[in-house]
Amino acid sequence: MRIVVTGASGQLGKEIAKQGSNHELILTNSDILDITDERNVKSYFNEIKPQAVIHCAAYTNVDGAESDADGAFRLNVVGTQNIAAACLEAGARMVYVSTDYVFDGEKQEAYREFEQVNPQSVYGHTKFQGEQMVRQILGRHYIVRTAWLYGDGNNFVRTMLTLAKKDDTLRVVDDQVGTPTSTVDLTWVIFKLLSSDAYGTYHATCQGQCSWYEFACEIFQQAGKKVNVVPVTTAEFIRPAKRPAHSVLDNYMLRMTIGDPMRTWQEALRDYVARID
Ligand SMILES: NC(=O)c1ccc[n+]([C@@H]2O[C@H](COP(=O)([O-])OP(=O)(O)OC[C@H]3O[C@@H](n4cnc5c(N)ncnc54)[C@H](OP(=O)(O)O)[C@@H]3O)[C@@H](O)[C@H]2O)c1
C-alpha cells in the first residue's frame, strides 16, 4: 500500500517508519507537506496519489495550546480537514490519531469509544474537532484514540530519567490516572487496522492503569535507579491546561473487530527501558 505519513519526524511517525517496511511509505514533515496549507496538501496528493494516510502531525504542546488556541485549531482542525478532504479526492483511507483528552476524566471506570466526550483543554477540544472533521468528510477512516504515549522523542519516561540525573528527589502527580502506551504497540494496531475494512473509532492503549507517580516509580525500578519519588496532588502542581483525572480507555472496539494485541503497560515499558540510549 502507498501510505503517506504526516508528522513522520514525531515520536509516533518514527515508529511507523520502522514498522512499515512491507508498504511503500512516504514520510513527510512540515517542510515537505504543511498540512495547514490546503493548496500544498492538494497538489502533494495529486502528485503522490496515496492509497492511505497515517495522520500523526498535530499540535501536541498541551499547555502551549492554552495561550495559542488559533495555532492549535489551525493544525489540529484545519490541518486535519485538509488531509481528510485530500484523502476523499484521492480515494485514500485515513488513520487519525486522537487522544484521551477528549474526555473530562470524571468517570471512575474506563471509557469506551462511544461515550460522551467533554474535553477540558484547548488541545482536547481541537483534537475532538479534528475527529469530527474526519467523520464528516471521509467514510473510510480509522480514528484511533491513545494516551500517555512514549517512543523516540520527548516523553515522560525520558523526562524522568533526565531529571533523575540532577535530582535524587522528584515530585510527581499521583491523582491523575491513565495508561502509558508505547508507540511500538500503537503502530502494530494502526497497521493491522489499515489492512482491514473495519473503519470507525477505536481506543488503543496498553493494558492496565496507573498514576503518573506509579509510572515514575516503575520507570526507576526498571531502569535500576534509586530515586526518591514523592507523590503530589494536581493542586500542588499547577499547569496551564486542565488534565483529565481518570482517563483510562477501554480498547472495546479493537476486541470487537480485529482483536486487541496491546501489551500491559509494564511489559511495553520494560522493552522500551531496555533499549533506551
Ligand atoms: N504524545 C502523547 O502523549 C499523545 C497522547 C495521545 C495522542 N497523541 C496524538 O498522537 C499523535 C502523534 O503524537 P506524537 O507524540 O508523535 O507527536 P509529536 O512527536 O509532537 O509530533 C508531531 C509532529 O507534527 C508535525 N507538524 C507540526 N506542524 C506541522 C505542519 N504544519 N504540517 C505538517 N506537520 C506538522 C511536526 O513535524 P515538524 O517537526 O516537521 O514540524 C511533529 O513531528 C498526535 O496526533 C497526537 O495528538 C499523542
The ligand as an SDF file (V2000), in Angstrom:
LIG
                    3D

 48 52  0  0  0  0  0  0  0  0999 V2000
    2.2600   12.3490   22.8670 N   0  0  0  0  0  0  0  0  0  0  0  0
    1.2060   11.8930   23.5350 C   0  0  0  0  0  0  0  0  0  0  0  0
    1.2640   11.6170   24.7580 O   0  0  0  0  0  0  0  0  0  0  0  0
   -0.0950   11.6470   22.7960 C   0  0  0  0  0  0  0  0  0  0  0  0
   -1.1960   11.1340   23.5100 C   0  0  0  0  0  0  0  0  0  0  0  0
   -2.3870   10.9140   22.8250 C   0  0  0  0  0  0  0  0  0  0  0  0
   -2.4800   11.1900   21.4800 C   0  0  0  0  0  0  0  0  0  0  0  0
   -1.4110   11.7120   20.8110 N   0  0  0  0  0  0  0  0  0  0  0  0
   -1.5320   12.0040   19.3880 C   0  0  0  0  0  0  0  0  0  0  0  0
   -0.6440   11.1460   18.6900 O   0  0  0  0  0  0  0  0  0  0  0  0
   -0.1820   11.7840   17.5040 C   0  0  0  0  0  0  0  0  0  0  0  0
    1.3330   11.6740   17.4160 C   0  0  0  0  0  0  0  0  0  0  0  0
    1.8900   12.2880   18.5750 O   0  0  0  0  0  0  0  0  0  0  0  0
    3.4570   12.4410   18.7610 P   0  0  0  0  0  0  0  0  0  0  0  0
    3.7220   12.4170   20.2290 O   0  0  0  0  0  0  0  0  0  0  0  0
    4.1800   11.5050   17.8490 O   0  0  0  0  0  0  0  0  0  0  0  0
    3.6470   13.9470   18.2400 O   0  0  0  0  0  0  0  0  0  0  0  0
    4.9830   14.8050   18.0860 P   0  0  0  0  0  0  0  0  0  0  0  0
    6.1810   13.9800   18.4280 O   0  0  0  0  0  0  0  0  0  0  0  0
    4.7600   16.0860   18.8180 O   0  0  0  0  0  0  0  0  0  0  0  0
    4.9970   15.0880   16.5190 O   0  0  0  0  0  0  0  0  0  0  0  0
    4.0660   15.9350   15.9100 C   0  0  0  0  0  0  0  0  0  0  0  0
    4.5630   16.2530   14.5400 C   0  0  0  0  0  0  0  0  0  0  0  0
    3.6650   17.1880   13.9150 O   0  0  0  0  0  0  0  0  0  0  0  0
    4.3980   17.8260   12.9050 C   0  0  0  0  0  0  0  0  0  0  0  0
    3.8450   19.1020   12.4750 N   0  0  0  0  0  0  0  0  0  0  0  0
    3.7310   20.2440   13.1960 C   0  0  0  0  0  0  0  0  0  0  0  0
    3.2110   21.2290   12.4180 N   0  0  0  0  0  0  0  0  0  0  0  0
    3.0120   20.6930   11.1770 C   0  0  0  0  0  0  0  0  0  0  0  0
    2.5030   21.1870    9.9560 C   0  0  0  0  0  0  0  0  0  0  0  0
    2.0570   22.4580    9.8300 N   0  0  0  0  0  0  0  0  0  0  0  0
    2.4500   20.3580    8.8970 N   0  0  0  0  0  0  0  0  0  0  0  0
    2.8780   19.0940    8.9960 C   0  0  0  0  0  0  0  0  0  0  0  0
    3.3650   18.5440   10.1340 N   0  0  0  0  0  0  0  0  0  0  0  0
    3.4250   19.3370   11.2150 C   0  0  0  0  0  0  0  0  0  0  0  0
    5.7920   18.0410   13.4880 C   0  0  0  0  0  0  0  0  0  0  0  0
    6.6800   17.8850   12.4000 O   0  0  0  0  0  0  0  0  0  0  0  0
    7.8000   19.0080   12.0810 P   0  0  0  0  0  0  0  0  0  0  0  0
    8.8910   18.7120   13.0620 O   0  0  0  0  0  0  0  0  0  0  0  0
    8.1870   18.7090   10.6910 O   0  0  0  0  0  0  0  0  0  0  0  0
    7.1780   20.3680   12.2620 O   0  0  0  0  0  0  0  0  0  0  0  0
    5.9350   16.8950   14.5010 C   0  0  0  0  0  0  0  0  0  0  0  0
    6.8890   15.9480   14.0690 O   0  0  0  0  0  0  0  0  0  0  0  0
   -0.7340   13.2130   17.5480 C   0  0  0  0  0  0  0  0  0  0  0  0
   -1.8770   13.2780   16.7300 O   0  0  0  0  0  0  0  0  0  0  0  0
   -1.1290   13.4130   18.9970 C   0  0  0  0  0  0  0  0  0  0  0  0
   -2.1970   14.3390   19.1300 O   0  0  0  0  0  0  0  0  0  0  0  0
   -0.2140   11.9360   21.4410 C   0  0  0  0  0  0  0  0  0  0  0  0
  1  2  1  0
  2  3  2  0
  2  4  1  0
  4  5  1  0
  4 48  2  0
  5  6  2  0
  6  7  1  0
  7  8  2  0
  8  9  1  0
  8 48  1  0
  9 10  1  0
  9 46  1  0
 10 11  1  0
 11 12  1  0
 11 44  1  0
 12 13  1  0
 13 14  1  0
 14 15  2  0
 14 16  1  0
 14 17  1  0
 17 18  1  0
 18 19  2  0
 18 20  1  0
 18 21  1  0
 21 22  1  0
 22 23  1  0
 23 24  1  0
 23 42  1  0
 24 25  1  0
 25 26  1  0
 25 36  1  0
 26 27  1  0
 26 35  1  0
 27 28  2  0
 28 29  1  0
 29 30  1  0
 29 35  2  0
 30 31  1  0
 30 32  2  0
 32 33  1  0
 33 34  2  0
 34 35  1  0
 36 37  1  0
 36 42  1  0
 37 38  1  0
 38 39  2  0
 38 40  1  0
 38 41  1  0
 42 43  1  0
 44 45  1  0
 44 46  1  0
 46 47  1  0
M  CHG  2   8   1  16  -1
M  END
$$$$
